[in-house]
């Protein structure tokens, strides 16, 4: 008898049993080859996934310093020297 299952598709069309696995595959794809053999890519993707909140906070702080809001609410873009 046929049965129904839930799978998650990554951006390349691959099927995964969990959303996390599909997301990790997409992250690994974005990172490309890491290390001599490319075997580090999955580990780096997992670390990014696990540390996502901290990474997003760091980028938000970085963006806030690049584009600070002035007293009148306007965004002022800083230029690199």
MARKEKOL-851963 format. One line per field, with one value per atom (N, C-alpha, C): residue in three letters; atom name; residue number from 0; x, y, z. Coordinates in nm, 3 decimals. Example, Ala and Ser with C-alpha at 12.3 -4.5 7.8 and 13.67 -1.06 7.14 Angstrom:
% MARKEKOL-851963
residu <- [ALA, ALA, ALA, SER, SER, SER]
atome <- [N, CA, C, N, CA, C]
num <- [0, 0, 0, 1, 1, 1]
xx <- [1.319, 1.230, 1.320, 1.285, 1.367, 1.290]
yy <- [-0.569, -0.450, -0.330, -0.225, -0.106, 0.003]
zz <- [0.780, 0.780, 0.780, 0.708, 0.714, 0.787]
% end
This chain:
% MARKEKOL-851963
residu <- [UNK, UNK, UNK, UNK, UNK, UNK, UNK, UNK, UNK, UNK, UNK, UNK, UNK, UNK, UNK, UNK, UNK, UNK, UNK, UNK, UNK, UNK, UNK, UNK, UNK, UNK, UNK, UNK, UNK, UNK, UNK, UNK, UNK, UNK, UNK, UNK, UNK, UNK, UNK, UNK, UNK, UNK, UNK, UNK, UNK, UNK, UNK, UNK, UNK, UNK, UNK, UNK, UNK, UNK, UNK, UNK, UNK, UNK, UNK, UNK, UNK, UNK, UNK, UNK, UNK, UNK, UNK, UNK, UNK, UNK, UNK, UNK, UNK, UNK, UNK, UNK, UNK, UNK, UNK, UNK, UNK, UNK, UNK, UNK, UNK, UNK, UNK, UNK, UNK, UNK, UNK, UNK, UNK, UNK, UNK, UNK, UNK, UNK, UNK, UNK, UNK, UNK, UNK, UNK, UNK, UNK, UNK, UNK, UNK, UNK, UNK, UNK, UNK, UNK, UNK, UNK, UNK, UNK, UNK, UNK, UNK, UNK, UNK, UNK, UNK, UNK, UNK, UNK, UNK, UNK, UNK, UNK, UNK, UNK, UNK, UNK, UNK, UNK, UNK, UNK, UNK, UNK, UNK, UNK, UNK, UNK, UNK, UNK, UNK, UNK, UNK, UNK, UNK, UNK, UNK, UNK, UNK, UNK, UNK, UNK, UNK, UNK, UNK, UNK, UNK, UNK, UNK, UNK, UNK, UNK, UNK, UNK, UNK, UNK, UNK, UNK, UNK, UNK, UNK, UNK, UNK, UNK, UNK, UNK, UNK, UNK, UNK, UNK, UNK, UNK, UNK, UNK, UNK, UNK, UNK, UNK, UNK, UNK, UNK, UNK, UNK, UNK, UNK, UNK, UNK, UNK, UNK, UNK, UNK, UNK, UNK, UNK, UNK, UNK, UNK, UNK, UNK, UNK, UNK, UNK, UNK, UNK, UNK, UNK, UNK, UNK, UNK, UNK, UNK, UNK, UNK, UNK, UNK, UNK, UNK, UNK, UNK, UNK, UNK, UNK, UNK, UNK, UNK]
atome <- [N, CA, C, N, CA, C, N, CA, C, N, CA, C, N, CA, C, N, CA, C, N, CA, C, N, CA, C, N, CA, C, N, CA, C, N, CA, C, N, CA, C, N, CA, C, N, CA, C, N, CA, C, N, CA, C, N, CA, C, N, CA, C, N, CA, C, N, CA, C, N, CA, C, N, CA, C, N, CA, C, N, CA, C, N, CA, C, N, CA, C, N, CA, C, N, CA, C, N, CA, C, N, CA, C, N, CA, C, N, CA, C, N, CA, C, N, CA, C, N, CA, C, N, CA, C, N, CA, C, N, CA, C, N, CA, C, N, CA, C, N, CA, C, N, CA, C, N, CA, C, N, CA, C, N, CA, C, N, CA, C, N, CA, C, N, CA, C, N, CA, C, N, CA, C, N, CA, C, N, CA, C, N, CA, C, N, CA, C, N, CA, C, N, CA, C, N, CA, C, N, CA, C, N, CA, C, N, CA, C, N, CA, C, N, CA, C, N, CA, C, N, CA, C, N, CA, C, N, CA, C, N, CA, C, N, CA, C, N, CA, C, N, CA, C, N, CA, C, N, CA, C, N, CA, C, N, CA, C, N, CA, C, N, CA, C, N, CA, C, N, CA, C, N, CA, C, N, CA, C, N, CA, C]
num <- [0, 0, 0, 1, 1, 1, 2, 2, 2, 3, 3, 3, 4, 4, 4, 5, 5, 5, 6, 6, 6, 7, 7, 7, 8, 8, 8, 9, 9, 9, 10, 10, 10, 11, 11, 11, 12, 12, 12, 13, 13, 13, 14, 14, 14, 15, 15, 15, 16, 16, 16, 17, 17, 17, 18, 18, 18, 19, 19, 19, 20, 20, 20, 21, 21, 21, 22, 22, 22, 23, 23, 23, 24, 24, 24, 25, 25, 25, 26, 26, 26, 27, 27, 27, 28, 28, 28, 29, 29, 29, 30, 30, 30, 31, 31, 31, 32, 32, 32, 33, 33, 33, 34, 34, 34, 35, 35, 35, 36, 36, 36, 37, 37, 37, 38, 38, 38, 39, 39, 39, 40, 40, 40, 41, 41, 41, 42, 42, 42, 43, 43, 43, 44, 44, 44, 45, 45, 45, 46, 46, 46, 47, 47, 47, 48, 48, 48, 49, 49, 49, 50, 50, 50, 51, 51, 51, 52, 52, 52, 53, 53, 53, 54, 54, 54, 55, 55, 55, 56, 56, 56, 57, 57, 57, 58, 58, 58, 59, 59, 59, 60, 60, 60, 61, 61, 61, 62, 62, 62, 63, 63, 63, 64, 64, 64, 65, 65, 65, 66, 66, 66, 67, 67, 67, 68, 68, 68, 69, 69, 69, 70, 70, 70, 71, 71, 71, 72, 72, 72, 73, 73, 73, 74, 74, 74, 75, 75, 75, 76, 76, 76, 77, 77, 77, 78, 78, 78, 79, 79, 79, 80, 80, 80]
xx <- [0.084, 0.000, 0.089, 0.049, 0.123, 0.108, 0.209, 0.201, 0.255, 0.214, 0.252, 0.371, 0.461, 0.572, 0.597, 0.660, 0.694, 0.844, 0.880, 1.021, 1.040, 1.163, 1.197, 1.297, 1.273, 1.356, 1.453, 1.582, 1.678, 1.670, 1.748, 1.738, 1.783, 1.857, 1.898, 1.801, 1.697, 1.597, 1.615, 1.719, 1.742, 1.641, 1.599, 1.502, 1.575, 1.519, 1.578, 1.467, 1.501, 1.403, 1.365, 1.451, 1.419, 1.449, 1.381, 1.404, 1.548, 1.601, 1.738, 1.837, 1.818, 1.910, 1.904, 1.786, 1.772, 1.839, 1.822, 1.884, 2.036, 2.085, 2.229, 2.288, 2.214, 2.260, 2.269, 2.169, 2.172, 2.289, 2.312, 2.426, 2.557, 2.572, 2.694, 2.714, 2.606, 2.614, 2.662, 2.611, 2.651, 2.798, 2.842, 2.980, 3.079, 3.036, 3.126, 3.222, 3.333, 3.432, 3.515, 3.517, 3.596, 3.698, 3.824, 3.929, 3.984, 4.092, 4.162, 4.073, 4.003, 3.919, 3.773, 3.740, 3.601, 3.516, 3.577, 3.503, 3.462, 3.517, 3.482, 3.352, 3.305, 3.190, 3.067, 3.035, 2.917, 2.930, 3.050, 3.072, 3.060, 3.112, 3.101, 2.954, 2.881, 2.738, 2.661, 2.691, 2.625, 2.658, 2.783, 2.822, 2.749, 2.740, 2.665, 2.519, 2.461, 2.320, 2.301, 2.390, 2.379, 2.402, 2.488, 2.523, 2.449, 2.339, 2.267, 2.231, 2.177, 2.136, 2.254, 2.365, 2.484, 2.538, 2.538, 2.587, 2.497, 2.366, 2.274, 2.292, 2.314, 2.335, 2.461, 2.569, 2.694, 2.678, 2.609, 2.585, 2.495, 2.396, 2.308, 2.388, 2.478, 2.563, 2.655, 2.709, 2.795, 2.718, 2.600, 2.518, 2.479, 2.452, 2.415, 2.532, 2.653, 2.769, 2.798, 2.766, 2.786, 2.681, 2.558, 2.446, 2.381, 2.449, 2.386, 2.268, 2.173, 2.056, 2.088, 2.067, 2.095, 1.983, 2.002, 1.904, 1.767, 1.762, 1.632, 1.573, 1.637, 1.582, 1.632, 1.713, 1.766, 1.881, 1.894, 2.005, 2.123, 2.236, 2.357, 2.457, 2.493, 2.584, 2.728, 2.806, 2.947, 3.025, 3.122, 3.206, 3.339, 3.387, 3.517, 3.626, 3.725, 3.835, 3.948]
yy <- [-0.117, 0.000, 0.124, 0.223, 0.348, 0.425, 0.502, 0.585, 0.725, 0.819, 0.958, 0.993, 1.076, 1.121, 1.269, 1.334, 1.475, 1.484, 1.557, 1.579, 1.728, 1.770, 1.910, 1.915, 2.008, 2.021, 2.138, 2.115, 2.224, 2.302, 2.408, 2.494, 2.427, 2.317, 2.242, 2.130, 2.114, 2.013, 1.882, 1.871, 1.749, 1.736, 1.614, 1.590, 1.553, 1.602, 1.577, 1.542, 1.461, 1.417, 1.527, 1.628, 1.737, 1.872, 1.973, 2.109, 2.151, 2.112, 2.147, 2.091, 1.967, 1.906, 1.978, 2.019, 2.093, 2.230, 2.296, 2.426, 2.413, 2.309, 2.287, 2.264, 2.193, 2.170, 2.301, 2.389, 2.520, 2.604, 2.602, 2.675, 2.622, 2.491, 2.431, 2.472, 2.479, 2.519, 2.663, 2.751, 2.892, 2.906, 2.827, 2.836, 2.786, 2.692, 2.634, 2.538, 2.516, 2.420, 2.484, 2.423, 2.471, 2.363, 2.399, 2.303, 2.237, 2.166, 2.100, 2.000, 1.919, 1.815, 1.858, 1.973, 2.017, 1.953, 1.869, 1.798, 1.883, 2.002, 2.090, 2.165, 2.171, 2.253, 2.217, 2.090, 2.049, 2.090, 2.077, 2.116, 2.266, 2.343, 2.489, 2.531, 2.469, 2.499, 2.470, 2.359, 2.322, 2.422, 2.466, 2.565, 2.697, 2.741, 2.864, 2.849, 2.735, 2.710, 2.715, 2.649, 2.644, 2.780, 2.862, 2.993, 3.108, 3.075, 3.173, 3.301, 3.290, 3.411, 3.502, 3.444, 3.524, 3.587, 3.511, 3.562, 3.675, 3.659, 3.764, 3.890, 3.871, 3.986, 4.061, 3.988, 4.052, 4.131, 4.073, 4.146, 4.267, 4.255, 4.369, 4.482, 4.447, 4.548, 4.612, 4.532, 4.581, 4.678, 4.635, 4.720, 4.850, 4.845, 4.965, 5.064, 5.013, 5.102, 5.158, 5.083, 5.132, 5.236, 5.214, 5.303, 5.353, 5.439, 5.488, 5.580, 5.582, 5.669, 5.801, 5.912, 6.043, 6.083, 6.195, 6.243, 6.267, 6.307, 6.333, 6.208, 6.092, 5.966, 5.925, 6.011, 5.978, 5.879, 5.794, 5.698, 5.764, 5.761, 5.822, 5.712, 5.697, 5.591, 5.638, 5.558, 5.589, 5.535, 5.609, 5.566, 5.518, 5.408, 5.356, 5.451, 5.468, 5.558, 5.477]
zz <- [0.000, 0.000, 0.000, -0.073, -0.079, 0.051, 0.083, 0.202, 0.169, 0.248, 0.227, 0.317, 0.267, 0.349, 0.321, 0.416, 0.400, 0.375, 0.272, 0.240, 0.212, 0.221, 0.196, 0.082, -0.009, -0.129, -0.111, -0.141, -0.138, -0.269, -0.280, -0.398, -0.527, -0.517, -0.636, -0.671, -0.588, -0.615, -0.540, -0.461, -0.383, -0.270, -0.242, -0.134, -0.005, 0.106, 0.238, 0.336, 0.434, 0.533, 0.631, 0.648, 0.741, 0.677, 0.728, 0.681, 0.710, 0.826, 0.862, 0.760, 0.718, 0.621, 0.486, 0.444, 0.318, 0.330, 0.445, 0.467, 0.472, 0.538, 0.544, 0.405, 0.321, 0.184, 0.107, 0.126, 0.061, 0.113, 0.243, 0.300, 0.244, 0.239, 0.186, 0.040, -0.034, -0.174, -0.188, -0.102, -0.105, -0.066, 0.032, 0.077, -0.027, -0.108, -0.205, -0.137, -0.198, -0.148, -0.036, 0.080, 0.193, 0.228, 0.226, 0.259, 0.134, 0.154, 0.043, -0.030, 0.044, -0.017, -0.029, 0.026, 0.024, 0.132, 0.217, 0.321, 0.439, 0.449, 0.561, 0.539, 0.416, 0.382, 0.464, 0.478, 0.554, 0.701, 0.757, 0.896, 0.917, 0.824, 0.833, 0.819, 0.727, 0.710, 0.839, 0.903, 1.029, 1.138, 1.145, 1.245, 1.223, 1.097, 1.065, 1.105, 1.075, 1.110, 1.261, 1.335, 1.481, 1.546, 1.486, 1.543, 1.474, 1.408, 1.326, 1.400, 1.522, 1.594, 1.623, 1.665, 1.691, 1.563, 1.455, 1.327, 1.277, 1.286, 1.244, 1.329, 1.460, 1.550, 1.510, 1.481, 1.442, 1.313, 1.214, 1.089, 1.111, 1.197, 1.228, 1.292, 1.385, 1.447, 1.344, 1.255, 1.148, 1.058, 1.014, 0.927, 0.995, 1.125, 1.199, 1.204, 1.207, 1.209, 1.070, 0.967, 0.830, 0.793, 0.835, 0.803, 0.932, 1.008, 1.131, 1.099, 1.188, 1.173, 1.241, 1.170, 1.226, 1.321, 1.391, 1.489, 1.426, 1.300, 1.235, 1.171, 1.192, 1.143, 1.006, 0.943, 0.811, 0.825, 0.727, 0.726, 0.656, 0.724, 0.668, 0.637, 0.513, 0.471, 0.492, 0.568, 0.586, 0.468, 0.425, 0.314, 0.366, 0.313, 0.352, 0.305, 0.388, 0.353, 0.295]
% end
